[in-house]
Amino acid sequence: RLPEAVQADGSVVINWRTDIFPLQWRTATTWISWFFILNLFTPLTFSEKGPQEAGRLGMALTVFGSITTVGMSWVNAKFPLMGQHVARGEHAVLRQLFRTALVRALAVNALVSMVFVALVWGLGWWGSPWVMRLAGLDVLLLLALVTVINTAVFSMSTYMRAYREEPMQTPSVVLAFAVGIMALYTSPWGMTAMMSGYALLCAVLSLPWTVLLWRGYLKRGADGH
């Protein structure tokens, strides 16, 4: 919780430099790390494979980024309410609210991702030239997996931020460095290699780390702290 200074007249004074800025810069570091991750692959593909391949990957990343945003709307819409439950110590209600939003976000993103991949496969089977503007099905399937994983990660991050804390700074920075090294190493091999490495890092590094942190917040709520 943010420290608060109570004045003699009962008013509360919050100092931006000591009470707000520490949270802001940690959150900014997290978002900068994810901006780096999500905008790294297309330039590397352009450098190694040319503009056509970069365009196909960029289009695929844009589509699945939009899918992630749509699914996350269920969780983001509940963020102010989650903060209110934290402030009132209503942890059981908070957990139920979050789990409902999380299930909906995961279900929507998983369903839409699979429908999109199936649509691309169907158009390719019919010989539509439109599918040539997108990455191959192997890359799309990997991005669909990453979309579901990131939906879980972003949702749990939102839950933890309802406590007015930013525990995702270190995991995000570490993931950004790991993805950067992986992408530089695998980019000469093409999109599939890069996306395989990205999906692997999300599955074995980002998701378990986030779950571990999130479970700590669930235990905090259960303990009444």
N, C-alpha and C positions, 0 to 999 in steps of 0.2 A: 504494500500500500504506500501511497505517496505521503511523505511527512507533511504535517500541517502545523502552522504556528497560530495559536489562538490568542487573540488580543484581549486586553482587559474588558473591552466592550462586548466581547463574545464573537466578534467577527474573525474569520479565518483568512490568513494571508499565506499564499503559496508563492514561493520564490522560483521564478522560471529557471534560473541558473542551476539551482541545487535540486529542485523538485521535478522539473519538467524536462530539461535538456538531457540528462542522463538517459531517460527513456527514449527521447527523440533520436539521439545519435545511435543508439543500439538498434532501434527500428530501421533507421536509414541505412545502416550497415547491412542489415539483413536484406532489405529490398535491393540495394546496390549489388549485392552478391547474386541474387536471383536474376537481376537484369543482365548481369555479365553472363550467367549460365545460359539464359534463354536467347541471347543475341550473339553467341559465340560461333555456333555451328554454321550458319549461312556464310559469313565471311571466310571461314576456313575452307568450306566447300568451294566457294568462288575461287579462292587462291589455288586450290589443288586440282579441281575438276572443271572449272570454267563457269560461265554465267548460266548456262542451261541447267546444269545439275543444281547449282545454288538456288535458282528460281524454283525448281521442283521441291527442294527441301524447305525453302522459305515458305512456300504455299502450304505445305503440310504442317509446318510448325504453327503457322497462323491459324489454320483450321482447328487444330487441337488446342491451341491457346484460347480460342473463342469458346470451345466446348468446356474447357476448364472454368472459364469465367461464368458461363451460364450455370453450371452446376454449383459453383461456389456462392451463387446469389442466395441460395437457401441458408447457408451458414452466415454470410455477411449481413443478411437482413436481420439476423437474430443477435448480432454482436452488441448493440446498445442494451438489449434486454438481458443478455448474459452479464454485462457489466453491472446492471442494477441488482441482479440476483447475488453477485459476488459481494457488492456493497452491503446488502442486507443479510448476508450469511446464509442464503437459501441454496445451499450446495446441492441438495438432492434434486430440487427443481431445476437447477442449472444443468446437472448431468443429464436429466431426462430431456430437457429442451435441446441440448447439444446432440445427444444420440439420435433423436428424431431428425434433426437437420442433417447430421452426418450421413445417416442411411439414405436420405433422399438425395443428397448431393452425389454420393457414390453410385447410387442406382441410376440416376439420370446420366451422369458422365459415362458410366460403363455402357449403358444402353445406347446412348447417342454415338459413342465411339464405335461400337460394334456395327451399328446401322450404317454409319459412314463408310467403314471399311467394306462392309458387304455391298454397299451401293457402288463403290469404286470397283470392286471385283466384278459386279454384274455389268457395269458399263464397259469394263475391259473385255469381258467375255463376248459382249455384243460388238466389240470392235470400235467403240467410241474413241475418237481422237482426244477427247477432253481429258482422259486419264493420263495422257502423256505429260500433262502440266503438273502432275503430282509425283511424289516419290513412289517407289514400288511398294507392293503389298507388305513385304517384309518390314520395311521402314514404318509403314502405317501401323502395323500390328505392334511394333515396339513403342511407337508414340502413343497408341491407345493404352498400353500397359503403363507407361509413364504418366499419362493423364490421370488414371485411376489412383496411382500411388501419390502423385502430387496433390490430388484432391484431398486425400486423407491427411497428408502432411500439412497442407495449408489450413485445413479445418481444425486440426489439433493445435496449430499455431494460433489461430484465432481464439480458441478456447483459453489458451494460456494467457493471451494478451488481455483477456477480460479481467485478469487480476492486476492489470496495469504494470505488467512486467514484460520483458523481452528476452526469453530464454533461448531464442533461436538464432542469436547472433553468431555464436561460435559454430554450431552445426552448419549454418549457411555459408560462412566464410571457408570452413574446411571443405565443404562440398564444392564450392566454387573453385578452389585450388585443385581439388582432385579431378573435377570435370575438365578444367583447363589443361592439366597435364595429359589426361586421357585423350582429349580431343586433338591436341597437338601431335600426339603419338599415332593416333589411328586415322587422322584425316587423309593421309595419302592412300589409305585402303578404301576410302569411299564412305558413303552415307550409312550403309548398313553397319559397318564396323563402329562408327562414331555413335550411332543410336543404340547399338548393343551395349557399348561401354557406358553410355548415359543411363540406360535402363538398369544395368547392373549396379551402378553406384547409387541410384535412387532406391533400389530394392534392398541392398545390403548395408548401406551407410545412412542415407537420409531417413528412410522410414523407421528402422529400428531405433535410431537415436531419438527421433521425435516421439515415438511411442514410449520410450523410457522416460523422457522428460514429462510427457503428458500424464503418465501413470503417477508420477510424483505429485502433480496437481490434483489428481483424483484422490489420492491419499490425504493430501492437505485438506481437501473439502470434507472427507469422511472423518478426519480427526477434529473438525470444527475450527481449524486455524485459518 
